[in-house]
């Protein structure tokens, strides 16, 4: 059971496994760039410099410049902050909504459970990217709406997980004891059931993170996400593809940034799944 | 079993109904005015009113909802504002290209995924295992649009092995329409050199999409192989003196295949998602591109139609997987 995993064992396994350790290093690097990026970036991400457009990578511009002469390294660094921020907000929003719906369904059971889970099924009937695109198109194309659109497609993961957890916890003796001593259902739900759902939700959140970043970048690439001139990685790849193959750097570096970020989360997630399923080790 | 199928079908109907409702409400919150998309901005008020009435937008929301559901049940998804064709006809026209791409990529995913999964399990903990898993996780981490662009740079621009974009060169004439599936139609027309050209166009997009599928197939094949390999009957097979390759492929893989089939079925459904990005990169004239262009132009009937259509396909694939799984695994109880 997810909830019974001890964090100390958990971190020991992660550190022992070389692949998940690599993932951890990549994620750490991403977080560092997201925090310090804007302070160490050599240029301004928005200032255009038409004379130096599409310059090869050089000492002055390590990753080269884009079609408007903006420094790509700078924009990739700013992009790290955008990606991390969006992904974290999506996780918090969808994690909260999903967990609440899940524990309510699992704890109260019966008709409420049935209705909530059928609604979840309806959401799961859409491919996530398509649903996110529909929501983003409906709300209007902007970075804020991307958060809503992606959260709209992500909460189901947490709802199912939290429901399972609540189903298991509600049979425990101490919940029975709390009920016998007169605690209200809502009190039991928030004091006894919710805390036990938090670590599995965080673990699941780590596994889901790579997928979230991919969807955000995908939305940016097809034009539903952040809009130019925002230095969002998906948008940058989309801008850069018009100058292939000569100015490959405009497209390759932001693409690599997405790849390494998602790779980090997937490697860590893979290690986490191995721990949860010991047969795979 | 029959009762299970009936119940499962009933849920599917319920889910599809929910899908239609949810899509309707998402489309209703579109702030952009669908009338403005059809008429010029200086159109007189009467013309706007007339167009609103023609689209049924002047009716109360529940009447609109009723008409919408009724339309879908009769196979009528409305007329696209952008292409001015019935949405249903558009979907039927664009679907075959996506299906060809999805099938080819699934084939690639299965071949690579199964082989890497088996090798990973047999060489567990050694270099081939790590390399196989790494390749799979890497594929899962590459945004499909980035994989596509990198393949285009390497194989089309630099090496010039494969053509750049689309299903076939634009200057050649398409074979006569029989099935709508381009490669199939070309075969029927007997134009074999064009078939080869089309297959060459298919390679890069199919690999882009197929690589995504390998990850889950490798993972599940590896884990079920690891479960099967220590079994007594595998030892027996070895003791009988069978060749190791035969033991692994015939005795172990055959029994380890069940969970893999489930995962493959689930991949079919999510291929639709990857198709959106892959088709955008390769200018592949399929559903994915249709989705992107109709969403970008807020083509209300097309957005609704294509979303419902895709959700239907997706649920249908999942249903088939469920039923197939039950059929293949008699241990499952239908209670």
Interface residues (C-beta under 8 A of the other chain):
Chain A: X18 X19 X118 X119 X121 X122 X123 X125 X126 X127 X128 X129 X130 X131 X133 X134 X135 X137 X138 X139 X140 X210 X214 X217 X218 X221 X222 X223 X224 X234 X237 X238 X241 X244 X245 X248 X251 X252 X255 X258 X259 X262 X263 X266 X267 X270 X277 X279 X280
Chain B: X11 X14 X15 X16 X18 X19 X21 X22 X23 X26 X27 X29 X30 X31 X32 X130 X133 X134 X137 X138 X140 X141 X142 X143 X144 X145 X146 X149 X150 X152 X153 X157 X158 X219 X222 X223 X226 X227 X269 X270 X272 X273 X276 X277 X280 X281 X291 X292 X295 X296 X298 X303 X307 X310 X311 X314 X315
